[in-house]
Amino acid sequence: MEGCSGLVVEGTYAGQPAIIKLYGPDDEGLDVCQQEVAAYGALAAVQGRLVPRLLGTGHAKDGVWFVALEALPGVPLSRLMPLPATVAAAALAALRELHNAVQGFVHGDIRLANILFVEGGGDAGGRGGDGRPDGAPKAGGRCVIVDLGMARLGAAVEEVQAEQRLLERLLGA
């Protein structure tokens, strides 16, 4: 899949299923890679809960850099429309908690496609014993914010608040 600054592929990293983002070989790719790594570093305390866990990063070859992230069994909110109120509330809560985790943090690319709903407990797909159709969320899930390639640290309070209002508009809240 083509991202805004690189290529995103599924694979493994250190034997673990991963989403691997490839950047470069230009300076812009390296800059975005470094920006994403810095964001994950600042968000170390909430990795695995509000953002995927950073598994590794480095130089692949020929000027290409990579970021390996934990693969999550989630569904982008853009595929769950119309969103159940509980899922919309979980998305807003996740973004607020992310903003509170690091003062001045902004995601920079808040879209429904960049927020995953991860079900709590049970299998990730198919029709479960509760009769839900494929892709229908069930209670007990959480939202995880993905794609930190445009994230910034040190943003003004107004920028943080604007990002929260943007998500509220996208969710119809």
C-alpha positions as MATLAB code, in Angstrom:
seq = 'MEGCSGLVVEGTYAGQPAIIKLYGPDDEGLDVCQQEVAAYGALAAVQGRLVPRLLGTGHAKDGVWFVALEALPGVPLSRLMPLPATVAAAALAALRELHNAVQGFVHGDIRLANILFVEGGGDAGGRGGDGRPDGAPKAGGRCVIVDLGMARLGAAVEEVQAEQRLLERLLGA';
ca = [
       0.000    0.000    0.000;
       1.307    3.457   -0.860;
       1.471    5.929    2.035;
       1.882    9.700    1.789;
       5.654    9.457    2.257;
       6.513    5.856    1.526;
       5.428    2.285    1.091;
       3.533    0.300    3.754;
       3.745   -3.505    3.704;
       2.785   -6.403    5.941;
       5.599   -8.668    7.045;
       7.464   -9.871   10.078;
      10.061   -8.230   12.275;
      12.052  -10.366   14.716;
       9.566  -13.180   14.075;
       6.527  -11.074   14.969;
       3.757  -10.009   12.527;
       4.407   -6.386   11.644;
       3.402   -3.436    9.543;
       6.580   -2.138    7.937;
       6.804    1.385    6.587;
       9.560    2.061    4.058;
      10.840    5.606    3.532;
      13.265    7.125    1.088;
      15.625    6.974   -0.616;
      15.280   10.776   -0.575;
      15.872   13.237    2.266;
      12.129   13.835    2.656;
      11.616   10.133    3.375;
      14.374   10.169    5.971;
      12.854   13.271    7.595;
       9.409   11.652    7.846;
      10.953    8.453    9.212;
      12.832   10.404   11.894;
       9.682   12.369   12.745;
       7.682    9.164   13.172;
      10.402    7.547   15.303;
      10.514   10.673   17.511;
       6.729   10.542   17.952;
       6.864    6.880   18.980;
       9.685    7.677   21.385;
       7.648   10.427   23.031;
       4.645    8.081   23.245;
       6.542    5.122   24.727;
       4.229    4.975   27.758;
       1.100    4.480   25.631;
       2.503    2.164   22.950;
       0.417   -0.979   22.639;
      -2.626    0.786   24.049;
      -3.216    4.073   22.158;
      -0.698    3.574   19.339;
       0.909    0.403   17.990;
       4.134   -0.777   19.607;
       7.288    0.246   17.779;
       9.177   -2.987   17.076;
      12.205   -1.529   15.370;
      13.593    1.024   12.989;
      16.663    1.406   10.879;
      18.316    1.540    7.513;
      17.322   -1.185    5.045;
      19.644   -0.437    2.081;
      20.170    1.968   -0.796;
      18.971    4.942    1.260;
      15.718    3.281    2.334;
      14.750    3.565    6.001;
      12.106    1.512    7.805;
       9.802    1.595   10.805;
       8.388   -1.760   11.968;
       5.182   -1.601   14.001;
       3.072   -4.179   15.771;
       0.345   -5.508   13.465;
      -3.057   -5.038   15.098;
      -6.233   -6.978   14.287;
      -8.235   -3.783   13.962;
     -10.647   -2.292   11.467;
     -10.229    1.324   10.288;
     -13.184    3.460   11.358;
     -13.632    4.440    7.700;
     -14.861    0.868    7.110;
     -17.353    0.894    9.989;
     -19.674    3.635    8.766;
     -22.109    4.465   10.183;
     -20.198    4.315   13.438;
     -21.869    3.048   16.589;
     -21.892    5.725   19.301;
     -19.652    3.595   21.534;
     -16.973    3.380   18.837;
     -17.111    7.139   18.173;
     -16.782    7.789   21.913;
     -13.800    5.402   22.104;
     -12.093    7.242   19.216;
     -12.541   10.634   20.863;
     -11.323    9.288   24.200;
      -8.240    7.735   22.562;
      -7.260   10.988   20.837;
      -7.792   13.023   24.012;
      -5.708   10.568   26.020;
      -3.001   10.657   23.359;
      -2.942   14.464   23.505;
      -2.758   14.304   27.302;
       0.085   11.761   27.230;
       2.539   14.258   25.744;
       1.968   17.982   26.008;
       2.001   19.590   22.565;
       1.564   16.332   20.621;
      -0.550   16.469   17.454;
      -1.107   13.555   15.086;
      -1.157   15.798   12.031;
      -3.240   13.473    9.835;
      -6.415   12.656   11.728;
      -8.716   10.715    9.435;
     -11.087    7.825   10.108;
      -8.706    5.585    8.142;
      -5.972    6.343   10.730;
      -8.001    5.138   13.696;
      -8.472    1.402   14.218;
     -11.204   -0.225   16.240;
      -9.708   -3.235   17.996;
     -12.219   -5.579   19.524;
     -11.664   -6.684   23.082;
     -11.664  -10.450   23.526;
     -12.843  -13.068   21.068;
     -11.877  -13.594   17.453;
     -11.043  -10.710   15.146;
     -13.170  -11.651   12.153;
     -15.986  -13.735   10.799;
     -19.385  -14.316   12.295;
     -19.039  -14.948   16.001;
     -21.299  -16.883   18.298;
     -23.188  -13.638   18.955;
     -24.496  -13.586   15.358;
     -22.697  -10.382   14.367;
     -21.988   -9.965   10.656;
     -18.365   -9.638    9.500;
     -16.842   -6.307   10.501;
     -19.608   -5.364   12.963;
     -18.014   -4.099   16.196;
     -18.916   -5.598   19.525;
     -18.745   -4.106   22.994;
     -15.438   -4.001   24.835;
     -13.270   -2.665   22.045;
     -10.840    0.203   21.978;
      -9.484    2.617   19.416;
      -5.837    2.844   18.407;
      -4.373    5.788   16.491;
      -2.041    4.763   13.657;
       0.252    6.426   11.110;
       2.358    8.903   13.047;
       4.370   10.013   10.001;
       2.994   13.551   10.200;
       2.946   13.788   14.003;
       4.550   16.785   15.642;
       5.726   17.570   19.128;
       5.614   21.052   20.620;
       2.331   22.164   19.038;
       0.340   25.013   20.547;
      -2.737   24.264   22.669;
      -4.905   25.711   19.895;
      -3.551   23.138   17.411;
      -4.292   20.289   19.808;
      -7.836   21.583   20.338;
      -8.320   22.015   16.575;
      -7.318   18.379   16.021;
      -9.880   17.254   18.599;
     -12.596   19.371   16.928;
     -11.646   17.899   13.546;
     -12.179   14.366   14.843;
     -15.503   15.385   16.390;
     -16.620   16.660   12.973;
     -15.436   13.500   11.211;
     -17.337   11.379   13.713;
     -20.452   13.535   13.515;
     -20.219   14.152   17.262;
];
